Amino acid sequence: MTLIDPPVQERADRRGRLAGNWTFFRQWLKNPLAVAALSPSSQKLAREMIRQLPEKANRVIELGGGTGVFTRALLDNGVAPENLMVVELNAELHQLLQSQFPGVKVVCGNALDLERIVEREGFASDGGVDAILSGLGLLSMSKGFQRRILSAAFSALKPHGRFIQFTYGPASPVSRDLLTELGLSVQRGGVAWRNVPPAAVYVYTRSRSKPVHAVRVGRR
Ligand SMILES: C[S@@+](CC[C@H](N)C(=O)[O-])C[C@H]1O[C@@H](n2cnc3c(N)ncnc32)[C@H](O)[C@@H]1O
């Protein structure tokens, strides 16, 4: 085992974060709608997201990993690398995540195709997923995209599984109509006031009264 001097390690971590932030900003310049934020989320927001995980969450999917702020927090909070799958659309960010988290299944793909990805990777083959953490810019997506992403997500989640989402908006980024249509309930979690901009966390689960039906639609 190689021992690294803590200040040296801290400087290396800081350099790594700065390089990640710069890559993230360049991707935002190329595609502001998809990247949906100028800079990665803060540790405070990561903590608010992690707080909403079900107790003993074993298998977890992260959508829109970016530079890996939530990925790191999930691993630090006991999710085993082999039980974590990250789906990232942007090829450069995907490469960055792969190099930073070698033990994690990092897929370059579209959250719209989550059902197919989960099946292909055999990720939910033995009982389903406990939680999905989403860093996607759900608020700026059409209702059609939201419907497809949530249906695919709930087809992978266990019956009591949670879809955990943050938003910069003042309310749930998914409308009441769509929640009713999909048989979902929402609860507001914490707010990370010091995130830039401040962000609130919402948790979506299946309503007891109505099951979520998968929406099968063609490719974009
Ligand atoms: C707001 S950033 C969040 C990044 C990171 N989770 C964080 O909180 O710092 C949104 C991320 O989702 C990715 N993304 C956008 N649309 C996506 C899609 N349809 N499927 C998978 N990833 C997507 C973007 O490339 C970007 O990395």
The ligand as an SDF file (V2000), in Angstrom:
LIG
                    3D

 27 29  0  0  0  0  0  0  0  0999 V2000
  -27.4260   19.4010  -13.9380 C   0  0  0  0  0  0  0  0  0  0  0  0
  -26.1270   18.2890  -14.4730 S   0  0  0  0  0  0  0  0  0  0  0  0
  -25.8850   17.3790  -12.9510 C   0  0  0  0  0  0  0  0  0  0  0  0
  -24.5490   16.7130  -12.8690 C   0  0  0  0  0  0  0  0  0  0  0  0
  -24.2290   16.0870  -11.4940 C   0  0  0  0  0  0  0  0  0  0  0  0
  -25.1640   15.0690  -11.1070 N   0  0  0  0  0  0  0  0  0  0  0  0
  -24.2140   17.1610  -10.4370 C   0  0  0  0  0  0  0  0  0  0  0  0
  -25.1920   17.2490   -9.6790 O   0  0  0  0  0  0  0  0  0  0  0  0
  -23.2430   17.9320  -10.3970 O   0  0  0  0  0  0  0  0  0  0  0  0
  -27.0350   17.1820  -15.5310 C   0  0  0  0  0  0  0  0  0  0  0  0
  -26.2200   16.0130  -16.0670 C   0  0  0  0  0  0  0  0  0  0  0  0
  -27.1020   15.1340  -16.7590 O   0  0  0  0  0  0  0  0  0  0  0  0
  -26.5260   14.7500  -18.0100 C   0  0  0  0  0  0  0  0  0  0  0  0
  -27.6680   14.4280  -18.8960 N   0  0  0  0  0  0  0  0  0  0  0  0
  -28.5150   15.3110  -19.4980 C   0  0  0  0  0  0  0  0  0  0  0  0
  -29.4680   14.6560  -20.1760 N   0  0  0  0  0  0  0  0  0  0  0  0
  -29.2340   13.3280  -19.9730 C   0  0  0  0  0  0  0  0  0  0  0  0
  -29.8890   12.1420  -20.4030 C   0  0  0  0  0  0  0  0  0  0  0  0
  -30.9940   12.2080  -21.1850 N   0  0  0  0  0  0  0  0  0  0  0  0
  -29.3970   10.9450  -20.0140 N   0  0  0  0  0  0  0  0  0  0  0  0
  -28.2940   10.8720  -19.2100 C   0  0  0  0  0  0  0  0  0  0  0  0
  -27.6200   11.9620  -18.7910 N   0  0  0  0  0  0  0  0  0  0  0  0
  -28.0890   13.1740  -19.1470 C   0  0  0  0  0  0  0  0  0  0  0  0
  -25.7190   15.9560  -18.4250 C   0  0  0  0  0  0  0  0  0  0  0  0
  -24.7320   15.6290  -19.3810 O   0  0  0  0  0  0  0  0  0  0  0  0
  -25.1530   16.4090  -17.0840 C   0  0  0  0  0  0  0  0  0  0  0  0
  -23.9650   15.7430  -16.7790 O   0  0  0  0  0  0  0  0  0  0  0  0
  1  2  1  0
  2  3  1  0
  2 10  1  0
  3  4  1  0
  4  5  1  0
  5  6  1  0
  5  7  1  0
  7  8  2  0
  7  9  1  0
 10 11  1  0
 11 12  1  0
 11 26  1  0
 12 13  1  0
 13 14  1  0
 13 24  1  0
 14 15  1  0
 14 23  1  0
 15 16  2  0
 16 17  1  0
 17 18  1  0
 17 23  2  0
 18 19  1  0
 18 20  2  0
 20 21  1  0
 21 22  2  0
 22 23  1  0
 24 25  1  0
 24 26  1  0
 26 27  1  0
M  CHG  2   2   1   9  -1
M  END
$$$$
